């Protein structure tokens, strides 16, 4: 019997995709936001496709703010965009 792959919804494009294909945006217990490429960091998580366009759509719709119940400042958006461009190096 094949192992079940969990599905998660991207905040940008709103498509259901396998969890390993998505990047997790994490609000740590201290309230900091960061990208989690492995899905192991502690905290509340929401998911995005590894596509800057999905991050832009989530920003426009304020989807991350609603999903993680926190305010997201301009400097945090810039840091998230930089982490996404850097890929796994920022992990």
PDB file of N, CA, C and O in Angstrom:
ATOM      1  N   UNK A   1       0.847  -1.180   0.000  1.00  0.00           N
ATOM      2  CA  UNK A   1       0.000   0.000   0.000  1.00  0.00           C
ATOM      3  C   UNK A   1       0.895   1.246   0.000  1.00  0.00           C
ATOM      4  O   UNK A   1       1.767   1.373   0.859  1.00  0.00           O
ATOM      5  N   UNK A   2       0.689   2.178  -0.962  1.00  0.00           N
ATOM      6  CA  UNK A   2       1.540   3.366  -1.027  1.00  0.00           C
ATOM      7  C   UNK A   2       1.298   4.314   0.141  1.00  0.00           C
ATOM      8  O   UNK A   2       0.198   4.406   0.686  1.00  0.00           O
ATOM      9  N   UNK A   3       2.378   5.021   0.503  1.00  0.00           N
ATOM     10  CA  UNK A   3       2.291   5.961   1.608  1.00  0.00           C
ATOM     11  C   UNK A   3       1.463   7.179   1.183  1.00  0.00           C
ATOM     12  O   UNK A   3       1.620   7.681   0.070  1.00  0.00           O
ATOM     13  N   UNK A   4       0.586   7.649   2.068  1.00  0.00           N
ATOM     14  CA  UNK A   4      -0.258   8.795   1.777  1.00  0.00           C
ATOM     15  C   UNK A   4       0.575  10.073   1.847  1.00  0.00           C
ATOM     16  O   UNK A   4       1.315  10.290   2.806  1.00  0.00           O
ATOM     17  N   UNK A   5       0.445  10.918   0.816  1.00  0.00           N
ATOM     18  CA  UNK A   5       1.159  12.190   0.782  1.00  0.00           C
ATOM     19  C   UNK A   5       0.188  13.286   1.199  1.00  0.00           C
ATOM     20  O   UNK A   5      -0.860  13.451   0.574  1.00  0.00           O
ATOM     21  N   UNK A   6       0.523  14.049   2.263  1.00  0.00           N
ATOM     22  CA  UNK A   6      -0.386  15.106   2.704  1.00  0.00           C
ATOM     23  C   UNK A   6      -0.464  16.236   1.682  1.00  0.00           C
ATOM     24  O   UNK A   6       0.536  16.583   1.052  1.00  0.00           O
ATOM     25  N   UNK A   7      -1.649  16.804   1.522  1.00  0.00           N
ATOM     26  CA  UNK A   7      -1.869  17.906   0.599  1.00  0.00           C
ATOM     27  C   UNK A   7      -2.064  19.196   1.397  1.00  0.00           C
ATOM     28  O   UNK A   7      -2.664  19.192   2.472  1.00  0.00           O
ATOM     29  N   UNK A   8      -1.548  20.297   0.851  1.00  0.00           N
ATOM     30  CA  UNK A   8      -1.713  21.605   1.470  1.00  0.00           C
ATOM     31  C   UNK A   8      -2.097  22.610   0.386  1.00  0.00           C
ATOM     32  O   UNK A   8      -1.791  22.415  -0.791  1.00  0.00           O
ATOM     33  N   UNK A   9      -2.772  23.689   0.796  1.00  0.00           N
ATOM     34  CA  UNK A   9      -3.210  24.698  -0.151  1.00  0.00           C
ATOM     35  C   UNK A   9      -2.234  25.877  -0.159  1.00  0.00           C
ATOM     36  O   UNK A   9      -1.870  26.398   0.895  1.00  0.00           O
ATOM     37  N   UNK A  10      -1.818  26.290  -1.350  1.00  0.00           N
ATOM     38  CA  UNK A  10      -0.955  27.457  -1.499  1.00  0.00           C
ATOM     39  C   UNK A  10      -1.771  28.717  -1.222  1.00  0.00           C
ATOM     40  O   UNK A  10      -2.893  28.855  -1.708  1.00  0.00           O
ATOM     41  N   UNK A  11      -1.203  29.636  -0.439  1.00  0.00           N
ATOM     42  CA  UNK A  11      -1.892  30.883  -0.123  1.00  0.00           C
ATOM     43  C   UNK A  11      -1.980  31.816  -1.332  1.00  0.00           C
ATOM     44  O   UNK A  11      -2.856  32.679  -1.379  1.00  0.00           O
ATOM     45  N   UNK A  12      -1.090  31.655  -2.304  1.00  0.00           N
ATOM     46  CA  UNK A  12      -1.082  32.535  -3.472  1.00  0.00           C
ATOM     47  C   UNK A  12      -2.056  32.096  -4.538  1.00  0.00           C
ATOM     48  O   UNK A  12      -2.988  32.830  -4.867  1.00  0.00           O
ATOM     49  N   UNK A  13      -1.855  30.900  -5.088  1.00  0.00           N
ATOM     50  CA  UNK A  13      -2.693  30.420  -6.194  1.00  0.00           C
ATOM     51  C   UNK A  13      -3.908  29.622  -5.725  1.00  0.00           C
ATOM     52  O   UNK A  13      -4.790  29.312  -6.526  1.00  0.00           O
ATOM     53  N   UNK A  14      -3.961  29.284  -4.424  1.00  0.00           N
ATOM     54  CA  UNK A  14      -5.081  28.559  -3.812  1.00  0.00           C
ATOM     55  C   UNK A  14      -5.248  27.134  -4.359  1.00  0.00           C
ATOM     56  O   UNK A  14      -6.330  26.556  -4.250  1.00  0.00           O
ATOM     57  N   UNK A  15      -4.188  26.566  -4.944  1.00  0.00           N
ATOM     58  CA  UNK A  15      -4.243  25.193  -5.445  1.00  0.00           C
ATOM     59  C   UNK A  15      -3.767  24.217  -4.381  1.00  0.00           C
ATOM     60  O   UNK A  15      -2.860  24.524  -3.608  1.00  0.00           O
ATOM     61  N   UNK A  16      -4.384  23.035  -4.344  1.00  0.00           N
ATOM     62  CA  UNK A  16      -3.949  21.970  -3.449  1.00  0.00           C
ATOM     63  C   UNK A  16      -2.780  21.243  -4.113  1.00  0.00           C
ATOM     64  O   UNK A  16      -2.879  20.795  -5.255  1.00  0.00           O
ATOM     65  N   UNK A  17      -1.672  21.135  -3.377  1.00  0.00           N
ATOM     66  CA  UNK A  17      -0.477  20.474  -3.899  1.00  0.00           C
ATOM     67  C   UNK A  17       0.119  19.598  -2.805  1.00  0.00           C
ATOM     68  O   UNK A  17      -0.161  19.799  -1.623  1.00  0.00           O
ATOM     69  N   UNK A  18       0.948  18.617  -3.197  1.00  0.00           N
ATOM     70  CA  UNK A  18       1.622  17.802  -2.178  1.00  0.00           C
ATOM     71  C   UNK A  18       2.510  18.672  -1.292  1.00  0.00           C
ATOM     72  O   UNK A  18       3.203  19.565  -1.780  1.00  0.00           O
ATOM     73  N   UNK A  19       2.483  18.408  -0.002  1.00  0.00           N
ATOM     74  CA  UNK A  19       3.215  19.201   0.985  1.00  0.00           C
ATOM     75  C   UNK A  19       4.702  19.370   0.653  1.00  0.00           C
ATOM     76  O   UNK A  19       5.226  20.473   0.815  1.00  0.00           O
ATOM     77  N   UNK A  20       5.415  18.307   0.189  1.00  0.00           N
ATOM     78  CA  UNK A  20       6.853  18.484  -0.086  1.00  0.00           C
ATOM     79  C   UNK A  20       7.157  19.478  -1.211  1.00  0.00           C
ATOM     80  O   UNK A  20       8.278  19.982  -1.289  1.00  0.00           O
ATOM     81  N   UNK A  21       6.187  19.771  -2.084  1.00  0.00           N
ATOM     82  CA  UNK A  21       6.412  20.704  -3.188  1.00  0.00           C
ATOM     83  C   UNK A  21       6.279  22.163  -2.761  1.00  0.00           C
ATOM     84  O   UNK A  21       6.642  23.060  -3.522  1.00  0.00           O
ATOM     85  N   UNK A  22       5.765  22.414  -1.560  1.00  0.00           N
ATOM     86  CA  UNK A  22       5.485  23.773  -1.108  1.00  0.00           C
ATOM     87  C   UNK A  22       6.510  24.257  -0.087  1.00  0.00           C
ATOM     88  O   UNK A  22       7.198  23.456   0.547  1.00  0.00           O
ATOM     89  N   UNK A  23       6.600  25.565   0.061  1.00  0.00           N
ATOM     90  CA  UNK A  23       7.466  26.197   1.062  1.00  0.00           C
ATOM     91  C   UNK A  23       6.582  26.645   2.209  1.00  0.00           C
ATOM     92  O   UNK A  23       5.525  27.237   1.993  1.00  0.00           O
ATOM     93  N   UNK A  24       7.012  26.365   3.419  1.00  0.00           N
ATOM     94  CA  UNK A  24       6.239  26.721   4.612  1.00  0.00           C
ATOM     95  C   UNK A  24       6.673  28.089   5.117  1.00  0.00           C
ATOM     96  O   UNK A  24       7.865  28.342   5.293  1.00  0.00           O
ATOM     97  N   UNK A  25       5.710  28.966   5.347  1.00  0.00           N
ATOM     98  CA  UNK A  25       5.966  30.252   5.991  1.00  0.00           C
ATOM     99  C   UNK A  25       5.619  30.038   7.456  1.00  0.00           C
ATOM    100  O   UNK A  25       4.509  29.616   7.780  1.00  0.00           O
ATOM    101  N   UNK A  26       6.568  30.329   8.343  1.00  0.00           N
ATOM    102  CA  UNK A  26       6.406  30.009   9.764  1.00  0.00           C
ATOM    103  C   UNK A  26       6.369  31.268  10.613  1.00  0.00           C
ATOM    104  O   UNK A  26       7.188  32.171  10.445  1.00  0.00           O
ATOM    105  N   UNK A  27       5.403  31.316  11.533  1.00  0.00           N
ATOM    106  CA  UNK A  27       5.427  32.326  12.601  1.00  0.00           C
ATOM    107  C   UNK A  27       5.932  31.602  13.829  1.00  0.00           C
ATOM    108  O   UNK A  27       5.252  30.740  14.385  1.00  0.00           O
ATOM    109  N   UNK A  28       7.140  31.964  14.248  1.00  0.00           N
ATOM    110  CA  UNK A  28       7.756  31.297  15.396  1.00  0.00           C
ATOM    111  C   UNK A  28       7.018  31.679  16.674  1.00  0.00           C
ATOM    112  O   UNK A  28       6.253  32.643  16.678  1.00  0.00           O
ATOM    113  N   UNK A  29       7.237  30.936  17.763  1.00  0.00           N
ATOM    114  CA  UNK A  29       6.609  31.303  19.045  1.00  0.00           C
ATOM    115  C   UNK A  29       6.963  32.719  19.497  1.00  0.00           C
ATOM    116  O   UNK A  29       6.214  33.326  20.263  1.00  0.00           O
ATOM    117  N   UNK A  30       8.112  33.258  19.025  1.00  0.00           N
ATOM    118  CA  UNK A  30       8.500  34.626  19.369  1.00  0.00           C
ATOM    119  C   UNK A  30       7.811  35.660  18.488  1.00  0.00           C
ATOM    120  O   UNK A  30       7.889  36.858  18.764  1.00  0.00           O
ATOM    121  N   UNK A  31       7.129  35.203  17.415  1.00  0.00           N
ATOM    122  CA  UNK A  31       6.407  36.110  16.533  1.00  0.00           C
ATOM    123  C   UNK A  31       7.141  36.473  15.253  1.00  0.00           C
ATOM    124  O   UNK A  31       6.642  37.292  14.482  1.00  0.00           O
ATOM    125  N   UNK A  32       8.321  35.886  14.997  1.00  0.00           N
ATOM    126  CA  UNK A  32       9.080  36.183  13.785  1.00  0.00           C
ATOM    127  C   UNK A  32       8.573  35.336  12.622  1.00  0.00           C
ATOM    128  O   UNK A  32       8.181  34.183  12.808  1.00  0.00           O
ATOM    129  N   UNK A  33       8.582  35.917  11.418  1.00  0.00           N
ATOM    130  CA  UNK A  33       8.203  35.178  10.217  1.00  0.00           C
ATOM    131  C   UNK A  33       9.449  34.779   9.448  1.00  0.00           C
ATOM    132  O   UNK A  33      10.399  35.555   9.343  1.00  0.00           O
ATOM    133  N   UNK A  34       9.442  33.559   8.907  1.00  0.00           N
ATOM    134  CA  UNK A  34      10.540  33.097   8.070  1.00  0.00           C
ATOM    135  C   UNK A  34      10.036  31.988   7.162  1.00  0.00           C
ATOM    136  O   UNK A  34       8.941  31.459   7.353  1.00  0.00           O
ATOM    137  N   UNK A  35      10.852  31.645   6.172  1.00  0.00           N
ATOM    138  CA  UNK A  35      10.523  30.542   5.277  1.00  0.00           C
ATOM    139  C   UNK A  35      11.200  29.277   5.790  1.00  0.00           C
ATOM    140  O   UNK A  35      12.350  29.301   6.228  1.00  0.00           O
ATOM    141  N   UNK A  36      10.470  28.188   5.726  1.00  0.00           N
ATOM    142  CA  UNK A  36      10.975  26.900   6.202  1.00  0.00           C
ATOM    143  C   UNK A  36      10.953  25.933   5.021  1.00  0.00           C
ATOM    144  O   UNK A  36       9.889  25.447   4.635  1.00  0.00           O
ATOM    145  N   UNK A  37      12.119  25.653   4.449  1.00  0.00           N
ATOM    146  CA  UNK A  37      12.195  24.813   3.256  1.00  0.00           C
ATOM    147  C   UNK A  37      12.073  23.323   3.585  1.00  0.00           C
ATOM    148  O   UNK A  37      11.727  22.529   2.711  1.00  0.00           O
ATOM    149  N   UNK A  38      12.350  22.937   4.823  1.00  0.00           N
ATOM    150  CA  UNK A  38      12.276  21.527   5.207  1.00  0.00           C
ATOM    151  C   UNK A  38      10.984  21.168   5.928  1.00  0.00           C
ATOM    152  O   UNK A  38      10.645  19.988   6.024  1.00  0.00           O
ATOM    153  N   UNK A  39      10.263  22.153   6.434  1.00  0.00           N
ATOM    154  CA  UNK A  39       9.007  21.885   7.137  1.00  0.00           C
ATOM    155  C   UNK A  39       9.206  21.409   8.561  1.00  0.00           C
ATOM    156  O   UNK A  39       8.335  20.733   9.109  1.00  0.00           O
ATOM    157  N   UNK A  40      10.340  21.746   9.178  1.00  0.00           N
ATOM    158  CA  UNK A  40      10.655  21.233  10.512  1.00  0.00           C
ATOM    159  C   UNK A  40      10.677  22.298  11.614  1.00  0.00           C
ATOM    160  O   UNK A  40      10.713  21.963  12.798  1.00  0.00           O
ATOM    161  N   UNK A  41      10.654  23.584  11.228  1.00  0.00           N
ATOM    162  CA  UNK A  41      10.761  24.633  12.247  1.00  0.00           C
ATOM    163  C   UNK A  41       9.511  24.666  13.119  1.00  0.00           C
ATOM    164  O   UNK A  41       8.410  24.397  12.637  1.00  0.00           O
ATOM    165  N   UNK A  42       9.675  24.993  14.395  1.00  0.00           N
ATOM    166  CA  UNK A  42       8.507  25.070  15.273  1.00  0.00           C
ATOM    167  C   UNK A  42       7.710  26.347  15.016  1.00  0.00           C
ATOM    168  O   UNK A  42       8.275  27.381  14.661  1.00  0.00           O
ATOM    169  N   UNK A  43       6.408  26.262  15.197  1.00  0.00           N
ATOM    170  CA  UNK A  43       5.556  27.426  15.047  1.00  0.00           C
ATOM    171  C   UNK A  43       4.389  27.162  14.118  1.00  0.00           C
ATOM    172  O   UNK A  43       4.248  26.074  13.559  1.00  0.00           O
ATOM    173  N   UNK A  44       3.563  28.171  13.964  1.00  0.00           N
ATOM    174  CA  UNK A  44       2.381  28.091  13.111  1.00  0.00           C
ATOM    175  C   UNK A  44       2.808  28.244  11.668  1.00  0.00           C
ATOM    176  O   UNK A  44       3.602  29.132  11.358  1.00  0.00           O
ATOM    177  N   UNK A  45       2.306  27.409  10.776  1.00  0.00           N
ATOM    178  CA  UNK A  45       2.746  27.443   9.392  1.00  0.00           C
ATOM    179  C   UNK A  45       1.630  27.653   8.393  1.00  0.00           C
ATOM    180  O   UNK A  45       0.472  27.317   8.641  1.00  0.00           O
ATOM    181  N   UNK A  46       2.002  28.217   7.258  1.00  0.00           N
ATOM    182  CA  UNK A  46       1.141  28.367   6.089  1.00  0.00           C
ATOM    183  C   UNK A  46       2.026  28.043   4.887  1.00  0.00           C
ATOM    184  O   UNK A  46       3.251  28.093   4.991  1.00  0.00           O
ATOM    185  N   UNK A  47       1.426  27.716   3.765  1.00  0.00           N
ATOM    186  CA  UNK A  47       2.198  27.190   2.643  1.00  0.00           C
ATOM    187  C   UNK A  47       2.091  28.047   1.393  1.00  0.00           C
ATOM    188  O   UNK A  47       1.046  28.635   1.113  1.00  0.00           O
ATOM    189  N   UNK A  48       3.202  28.108   0.637  1.00  0.00           N
ATOM    190  CA  UNK A  48       3.287  28.832  -0.628  1.00  0.00           C
ATOM    191  C   UNK A  48       4.023  27.986  -1.648  1.00  0.00           C
ATOM    192  O   UNK A  48       4.895  27.193  -1.294  1.00  0.00           O
ATOM    193  N   UNK A  49       3.667  28.157  -2.931  1.00  0.00           N
ATOM    194  CA  UNK A  49       4.443  27.540  -4.005  1.00  0.00           C
ATOM    195  C   UNK A  49       5.812  28.209  -4.039  1.00  0.00           C
ATOM    196  O   UNK A  49       5.941  29.356  -3.613  1.00  0.00           O
ATOM    197  N   UNK A  50       6.837  27.518  -4.536  1.00  0.00           N
ATOM    198  CA  UNK A  50       8.168  28.138  -4.624  1.00  0.00           C
ATOM    199  C   UNK A  50       8.258  29.091  -5.813  1.00  0.00           C
ATOM    200  O   UNK A  50       9.208  29.031  -6.594  1.00  0.00           O
ATOM    201  N   UNK A  51       7.274  29.960  -5.945  1.00  0.00           N
ATOM    202  CA  UNK A  51       7.159  30.875  -7.067  1.00  0.00           C
ATOM    203  C   UNK A  51       6.951  32.296  -6.529  1.00  0.00           C
ATOM    204  O   UNK A  51       6.010  32.531  -5.770  1.00  0.00           O
ATOM    205  N   UNK A  52       7.808  33.237  -6.906  1.00  0.00           N
ATOM    206  CA  UNK A  52       7.634  34.610  -6.412  1.00  0.00           C
ATOM    207  C   UNK A  52       6.264  35.205  -6.751  1.00  0.00           C
ATOM    208  O   UNK A  52       5.784  36.086  -6.038  1.00  0.00           O
ATOM    209  N   UNK A  53       5.630  34.732  -7.832  1.00  0.00           N
ATOM    210  CA  UNK A  53       4.298  35.239  -8.195  1.00  0.00           C
ATOM    211  C   UNK A  53       3.265  34.856  -7.131  1.00  0.00           C
ATOM    212  O   UNK A  53       2.360  35.637  -6.838  1.00  0.00           O
ATOM    213  N   UNK A  54       3.397  33.666  -6.559  1.00  0.00           N
ATOM    214  CA  UNK A  54       2.470  33.248  -5.493  1.00  0.00           C
ATOM    215  C   UNK A  54       2.684  34.092  -4.240  1.00  0.00           C
ATOM    216  O   UNK A  54       1.725  34.437  -3.550  1.00  0.00           O
ATOM    217  N   UNK A  55       3.943  34.425  -3.946  1.00  0.00           N
ATOM    218  CA  UNK A  55       4.227  35.295  -2.800  1.00  0.00           C
ATOM    219  C   UNK A  55       3.611  36.672  -3.034  1.00  0.00           C
ATOM    220  O   UNK A  55       3.060  37.270  -2.109  1.00  0.00           O
ATOM    221  N   UNK A  56       3.701  37.181  -4.266  1.00  0.00           N
ATOM    222  CA  UNK A  56       3.120  38.489  -4.586  1.00  0.00           C
ATOM    223  C   UNK A  56       1.594  38.460  -4.444  1.00  0.00           C
ATOM    224  O   UNK A  56       1.001  39.411  -3.935  1.00  0.00           O
ATOM    225  N   UNK A  57       0.957  37.367  -4.895  1.00  0.00           N
ATOM    226  CA  UNK A  57      -0.502  37.253  -4.758  1.00  0.00           C
ATOM    227  C   UNK A  57      -0.911  37.163  -3.297  1.00  0.00           C
ATOM    228  O   UNK A  57      -1.905  37.764  -2.887  1.00  0.00           O
ATOM    229  N   UNK A  58      -0.147  36.415  -2.513  1.00  0.00           N
ATOM    230  CA  UNK A  58      -0.450  36.295  -1.086  1.00  0.00           C
ATOM    231  C   UNK A  58      -0.283  37.641  -0.391  1.00  0.00           C
ATOM    232  O   UNK A  58      -1.036  37.967   0.527  1.00  0.00           O
ATOM    233  N   UNK A  59       0.697  38.419  -0.825  1.00  0.00           N
ATOM    234  CA  UNK A  59       0.918  39.753  -0.252  1.00  0.00           C
ATOM    235  C   UNK A  59      -0.255  40.670  -0.581  1.00  0.00           C
ATOM    236  O   UNK A  59      -0.760  41.379   0.289  1.00  0.00           O
ATOM    237  N   UNK A  60      -0.684  40.651  -1.838  1.00  0.00           N
ATOM    238  CA  UNK A  60      -1.782  41.518  -2.275  1.00  0.00           C
ATOM    239  C   UNK A  60      -3.083  41.184  -1.538  1.00  0.00           C
ATOM    240  O   UNK A  60      -3.835  42.083  -1.161  1.00  0.00           O
ATOM    241  N   UNK A  61      -3.344  39.888  -1.335  1.00  0.00           N
ATOM    242  CA  UNK A  61      -4.574  39.452  -0.666  1.00  0.00           C
ATOM    243  C   UNK A  61      -4.443  39.433   0.859  1.00  0.00           C
ATOM    244  O   UNK A  61      -5.406  39.132   1.564  1.00  0.00           O
ATOM    245  N   UNK A  62      -3.244  39.756   1.365  1.00  0.00           N
ATOM    246  CA  UNK A  62      -2.961  39.713   2.810  1.00  0.00           C
ATOM    247  C   UNK A  62      -3.244  38.322   3.386  1.00  0.00           C
ATOM    248  O   UNK A  62      -3.669  38.188   4.534  1.00  0.00           O
ATOM    249  N   UNK A  63      -3.002  37.301   2.579  1.00  0.00           N
ATOM    250  CA  UNK A  63      -3.308  35.917   2.966  1.00  0.00           C
ATOM    251  C   UNK A  63      -2.421  35.426   4.107  1.00  0.00           C
ATOM    252  O   UNK A  63      -2.894  34.707   4.987  1.00  0.00           O
ATOM    253  N   UNK A  64      -1.147  35.801   4.105  1.00  0.00           N
ATOM    254  CA  UNK A  64      -0.237  35.353   5.165  1.00  0.00           C
ATOM    255  C   UNK A  64      -0.647  35.983   6.492  1.00  0.00           C
ATOM    256  O   UNK A  64      -0.628  35.322   7.530  1.00  0.00           O
ATOM    257  N   UNK A  65      -1.011  37.245   6.456  1.00  0.00           N
ATOM    258  CA  UNK A  65      -1.452  37.920   7.684  1.00  0.00           C
ATOM    259  C   UNK A  65      -2.686  37.236   8.276  1.00  0.00           C
ATOM    260  O   UNK A  65      -2.773  37.054   9.490  1.00  0.00           O
ATOM    261  N   UNK A  66      -3.633  36.859   7.425  1.00  0.00           N
ATOM    262  CA  UNK A  66      -4.839  36.198   7.917  1.00  0.00           C
ATOM    263  C   UNK A  66      -4.551  34.777   8.399  1.00  0.00           C
ATOM    264  O   UNK A  66      -5.073  34.348   9.428  1.00  0.00           O
ATOM    265  N   UNK A  67      -3.722  34.053   7.654  1.00  0.00           N
ATOM    266  CA  UNK A  67      -3.439  32.659   8.010  1.00  0.00           C
ATOM    267  C   UNK A  67      -2.650  32.541   9.307  1.00  0.00           C
ATOM    268  O   UNK A  67      -2.867  31.610  10.083  1.00  0.00           O
ATOM    269  N   UNK A  68      -1.737  33.478   9.546  1.00  0.00           N
ATOM    270  CA  UNK A  68      -0.870  33.386  10.717  1.00  0.00           C
ATOM    271  C   UNK A  68      -1.273  34.349  11.833  1.00  0.00           C
ATOM    272  O   UNK A  68      -0.604  34.414  12.864  1.00  0.00           O
ATOM    273  N   UNK A  69      -2.350  35.091  11.637  1.00  0.00           N
ATOM    274  CA  UNK A  69      -2.874  36.017  12.651  1.00  0.00           C
ATOM    275  C   UNK A  69      -1.799  36.961  13.180  1.00  0.00           C
ATOM    276  O   UNK A  69      -1.613  37.097  14.389  1.00  0.00           O
ATOM    277  N   UNK A  70      -1.097  37.607  12.257  1.00  0.00           N
ATOM    278  CA  UNK A  70      -0.049  38.544  12.642  1.00  0.00           C
ATOM    279  C   UNK A  70       0.075  39.635  11.586  1.00  0.00           C
ATOM    280  O   UNK A  70      -0.299  39.433  10.431  1.00  0.00           O
ATOM    281  N   UNK A  71       0.598  40.784  11.980  1.00  0.00           N
ATOM    282  CA  UNK A  71       0.864  41.860  11.036  1.00  0.00           C
ATOM    283  C   UNK A  71       2.204  41.587  10.350  1.00  0.00           C
ATOM    284  O   UNK A  71       3.157  41.124  10.978  1.00  0.00           O
ATOM    285  N   UNK A  72       2.256  41.882   9.047  1.00  0.00           N
ATOM    286  CA  UNK A  72       3.482  41.669   8.283  1.00  0.00           C
ATOM    287  C   UNK A  72       3.928  43.024   7.745  1.00  0.00           C
ATOM    288  O   UNK A  72       3.238  43.640   6.933  1.00  0.00           O
ATOM    289  N   UNK A  73       5.092  43.480   8.208  1.00  0.00           N
ATOM    290  CA  UNK A  73       5.621  44.766   7.778  1.00  0.00           C
ATOM    291  C   UNK A  73       6.330  44.673   6.437  1.00  0.00           C
ATOM    292  O   UNK A  73       6.606  43.577   5.947  1.00  0.00           O
ATOM    293  N   UNK A  74       6.627  45.835   5.839  1.00  0.00           N
ATOM    294  CA  UNK A  74       7.288  45.879   4.527  1.00  0.00           C
ATOM    295  C   UNK A  74       8.655  45.203   4.565  1.00  0.00           C
ATOM    296  O   UNK A  74       9.029  44.508   3.621  1.00  0.00           O
ATOM    297  N   UNK A  75       9.409  45.405   5.661  1.00  0.00           N
ATOM    298  CA  UNK A  75      10.739  44.791   5.751  1.00  0.00           C
ATOM    299  C   UNK A  75      10.644  43.272   5.820  1.00  0.00           C
ATOM    300  O   UNK A  75      11.538  42.573   5.344  1.00  0.00           O
ATOM    301  N   UNK A  76       9.567  42.755   6.408  1.00  0.00           N
ATOM    302  CA  UNK A  76       9.369  41.302   6.474  1.00  0.00           C
ATOM    303  C   UNK A  76       9.068  40.753   5.083  1.00  0.00           C
ATOM    304  O   UNK A  76       9.572  39.691   4.718  1.00  0.00           O
ATOM    305  N   UNK A  77       8.250  41.464   4.303  1.00  0.00           N
ATOM    306  CA  UNK A  77       7.962  41.022   2.927  1.00  0.00           C
ATOM    307  C   UNK A  77       9.246  40.980   2.112  1.00  0.00           C
ATOM    308  O   UNK A  77       9.479  40.031   1.362  1.00  0.00           O
ATOM    309  N   UNK A  78      10.086  42.012   2.256  1.00  0.00           N
ATOM    310  CA  UNK A  78      11.346  42.043   1.521  1.00  0.00           C
ATOM    311  C   UNK A  78      12.246  40.877   1.925  1.00  0.00           C
ATOM    312  O   UNK A  78      12.903  40.272   1.077  1.00  0.00           O
ATOM    313  N   UNK A  79      12.275  40.565   3.214  1.00  0.00           N
ATOM    314  CA  UNK A  79      13.092  39.447   3.696  1.00  0.00           C
ATOM    315  C   UNK A  79      12.557  38.125   3.155  1.00  0.00           C
ATOM    316  O   UNK A  79      13.342  37.257   2.774  1.00  0.00           O
ATOM    317  N   UNK A  80      11.230  37.954   3.114  1.00  0.00           N
ATOM    318  CA  UNK A  80      10.644  36.723   2.585  1.00  0.00           C
ATOM    319  C   UNK A  80      10.964  36.583   1.100  1.00  0.00           C
ATOM    320  O   UNK A  80      11.283  35.488   0.635  1.00  0.00           O
ATOM    321  N   UNK A  81      10.881  37.686   0.351  1.00  0.00           N
ATOM    322  CA  UNK A  81      11.212  37.638  -1.077  1.00  0.00           C
ATOM    323  C   UNK A  81      12.681  37.272  -1.276  1.00  0.00           C
ATOM    324  O   UNK A  81      13.004  36.477  -2.158  1.00  0.00           O
ATOM    325  N   UNK A  82      13.566  37.840  -0.471  1.00  0.00           N
ATOM    326  CA  UNK A  82      15.003  37.538  -0.576  1.00  0.00           C
ATOM    327  C   UNK A  82      15.270  36.079  -0.231  1.00  0.00           C
ATOM    328  O   UNK A  82      16.066  35.420  -0.899  1.00  0.00           O
ATOM    329  N   UNK A  83      14.606  35.564   0.818  1.00  0.00           N
ATOM    330  CA  UNK A  83      14.787  34.157   1.195  1.00  0.00           C
ATOM    331  C   UNK A  83      14.296  33.237   0.086  1.00  0.00           C
ATOM    332  O   UNK A  83      14.915  32.208  -0.186  1.00  0.00           O
ATOM    333  N   UNK A  84      13.185  33.600  -0.556  1.00  0.00           N
ATOM    334  CA  UNK A  84      12.653  32.742  -1.622  1.00  0.00           C
ATOM    335  C   UNK A  84      13.603  32.727  -2.813  1.00  0.00           C
ATOM    336  O   UNK A  84      13.807  31.677  -3.422  1.00  0.00           O
ATOM    337  N   UNK A  85      14.186  33.876  -3.156  1.00  0.00           N
ATOM    338  CA  UNK A  85      15.130  33.944  -4.265  1.00  0.00           C
ATOM    339  C   UNK A  85      16.412  33.163  -3.946  1.00  0.00           C
ATOM    340  O   UNK A  85      17.001  32.537  -4.826  1.00  0.00           O
ATOM    341  N   UNK A  86      16.834  33.210  -2.676  1.00  0.00           N
ATOM    342  CA  UNK A  86      18.048  32.501  -2.270  1.00  0.00           C
ATOM    343  C   UNK A  86      17.815  30.988  -2.216  1.00  0.00           C
ATOM    344  O   UNK A  86      18.766  30.211  -2.304  1.00  0.00           O
ATOM    345  N   UNK A  87      16.564  30.571  -2.073  1.00  0.00           N
ATOM    346  CA  UNK A  87      16.242  29.149  -2.035  1.00  0.00           C
ATOM    347  C   UNK A  87      16.703  28.497  -0.745  1.00  0.00           C
ATOM    348  O   UNK A  87      16.544  29.068   0.334  1.00  0.00           O
ATOM    349  N   UNK A  88      17.266  27.314  -0.847  1.00  0.00           N
ATOM    350  CA  UNK A  88      17.633  26.549   0.315  1.00  0.00           C
ATOM    351  C   UNK A  88      18.859  27.092   1.044  1.00  0.00           C
ATOM    352  O   UNK A  88      19.184  26.633   2.139  1.00  0.00           O
ATOM    353  N   UNK A  89      19.539  28.064   0.446  1.00  0.00           N
ATOM    354  CA  UNK A  89      20.704  28.655   1.096  1.00  0.00           C
ATOM    355  C   UNK A  89      20.278  29.370   2.373  1.00  0.00           C
ATOM    356  O   UNK A  89      21.019  29.372   3.356  1.00  0.00           O
ATOM    357  N   UNK A  90      19.076  29.986   2.369  1.00  0.00           N
ATOM    358  CA  UNK A  90      18.599  30.718   3.534  1.00  0.00           C
ATOM    359  C   UNK A  90      18.090  29.836   4.637  1.00  0.00           C
ATOM    360  O   UNK A  90      17.607  30.347   5.647  1.00  0.00           O
ATOM    361  N   UNK A  91      18.177  28.536   4.489  1.00  0.00           N
ATOM    362  CA  UNK A  91      17.630  27.600   5.485  1.00  0.00           C
ATOM    363  C   UNK A  91      18.520  27.453   6.670  1.00  0.00           C
ATOM    364  O   UNK A  91      18.200  26.704   7.593  1.00  0.00           O
TER     365      UNK A  91
END
